Amino acid sequence: MQSFDMPAIYGARREKLRQSMARKNLDALLISNDKNRFYLSGFELHDPQFDESAGRLIITRDGKDWLATDSRYKEAAKKLWPEDRTLIYGGDVARDIAALLQKLGARIGIEARATSLYFGACLQNEGRGISLEPADGLVEELRRIKEPCEIAALEHSFLLNHKLMHWVENEIAAGHMGGSAEQDLSWQIEKFFRENGAQDLAFANIVATGRNAAQPHAVPGTDVISSGAPLLIDVGCRAMDYCSDQTRTFWIGEKPAPVFARTLALVREAQENAMKIMRPGVPCAKVYAQALEVFKNAGVEKAFNHGLGHGVGLQTHEEPSLSPRSTQALEAGMTVTVEPGLYFPDWGGVRWEYTVLVEENGVRIL
């Protein structure tokens, strides 16, 4: 595995962000999204609860950035951030952070989507003299284009996902799946990921048999995987801090039912047609329309009830979005899923997913 100078990479990302801040005339930007914090600093300790944070990052116009955290993470912070630029706040987080922000300038950008109304109000009340301005999307804009270190991490994560799917195929071929409940297979998948080097799951496993496969986000339950039915598996792992995301739909039994075989062929055709036109400059909405056209021609477009794809990186759902509402165009360096699906409540459904890297002349499957 190629090695990368991550401190230098984090620093370069902060410099790019400073350029975006300058265009908005911000004196500082308070980073509250934990993935953005990691992207800019390497400080990642998994914020454990919805209402709890391991810390925030403050990017300043003059380049003297701050890491703010509490005493639980003091030693971890020392490993990657200068102590004289580390704020260890106490019980009144808003008061302590506001006091620092007051010293940094008057125009302070905040990630409004990652900041509760309560914390924002407390911050504004404590920080008299400063103006808090929504500045969402500045870091996400940088994250859309993956750097070589990120591509290497994604390749590693997807290699493990492919290994998992090969294991599933072998288990099906050996006849070991019949009689297992969805939730049992889900647990086996999680163990496989863990035992083969994953940090954790990228998202909760989707394992759906029979009619349950008609639910794009089915929750594994006690239904038993049996012969003569589809089995949809949508899973991903987190390895080297980056996520994988992959869906496959299998037929359990000797010979697939004709309706399943036809549906799978349509799904794969839609995916192939979409990938053929994917390259820098192509509108994301056009890619979606390319896949939808296959379903329209077959008269099954109403059974396609979600977007065609989404970005994957530090999170399993990032920009860009391959949807009819997207206003973005593809760019080299984007990593995005291509996952058409058709769903029929009377018997089940089929989804097939690749995640691709957009390159200068097309896409490469990860």
Stockholm file with secondary structure:
# STOCKHOLM 1.0

chainA/1-366         MQSFDMPAIYGARREKLRQSMARKNLDALLISNDKNRFYLSGFELHDPQFDESAGRLIITRDGKDWLATDSRYKEAAKKLWPEDRTLIYGGDVARDIAALLQKLGARIGIEARATSLYFGACLQNEGRGISLEPADGLVEELRRIKEPCEIAALEHSFLLNHKLMHWVENEIAAGHMGGSAEQDLSWQIEKFFRENGAQDLAFANIVATGRNAAQPHAVPGTDVISSGAPLLIDVGCRAMDYCSDQTRTFWIGEKPAPVFARTLALVREAQENAMKIMRPGVPCAKVYAQALEVFKNAGVEKAFNHGLGHGVGLQTHEEPSLSPRSTQALEAGMTVTVEPGLYFPDWGGVRWEYTVLVEENGVRIL
#=GR chainA/1-366 SS CCCCCHHHHHHHHHHHHHHHHHHTTCSEEEECCHHHHHHHHCCCCCCCSTTCCSCEEEEETTSCCEEEECGGGHHHHHTTSCGGGEEECCSCHHHHHHHHHHHHCSEEEECGGGSCHHHHHHHHHHSTTCEEEECTTHHHHHHTSCCHHHHHHHHHHHHHHHHHHHHHHHHHHTTCSTTCBHHHHHHHHHHHHHHTTCSEESSCCEEEEGGGGGSTTCCCCSCBCCSSEEEEEEECEEETTEECCEEEEEEESSSCCHHHHHHHHHHHHHHHHHHHTCSTTCBHHHHHHHHHHHHHHHTCGGGCCSCSEEECSSSSSEEEEESTTCCCBCCTTCEEEECCEEEETTTEEEECCEEEEEETTEEEEC
#=GC SS_cons         CCCCCHHHHHHHHHHHHHHHHHHTTCSEEEECCHHHHHHHHCCCCCCCSTTCCSCEEEEETTSCCEEEECGGGHHHHHTTSCGGGEEECCSCHHHHHHHHHHHHCSEEEECGGGSCHHHHHHHHHHSTTCEEEECTTHHHHHHTSCCHHHHHHHHHHHHHHHHHHHHHHHHHHTTCSTTCBHHHHHHHHHHHHHHTTCSEESSCCEEEEGGGGGSTTCCCCSCBCCSSEEEEEEECEEETTEECCEEEEEEESSSCCHHHHHHHHHHHHHHHHHHHTCSTTCBHHHHHHHHHHHHHHHTCGGGCCSCSEEECSSSSSEEEEESTTCCCBCCTTCEEEECCEEEETTTEEEECCEEEEEETTEEEEC
//
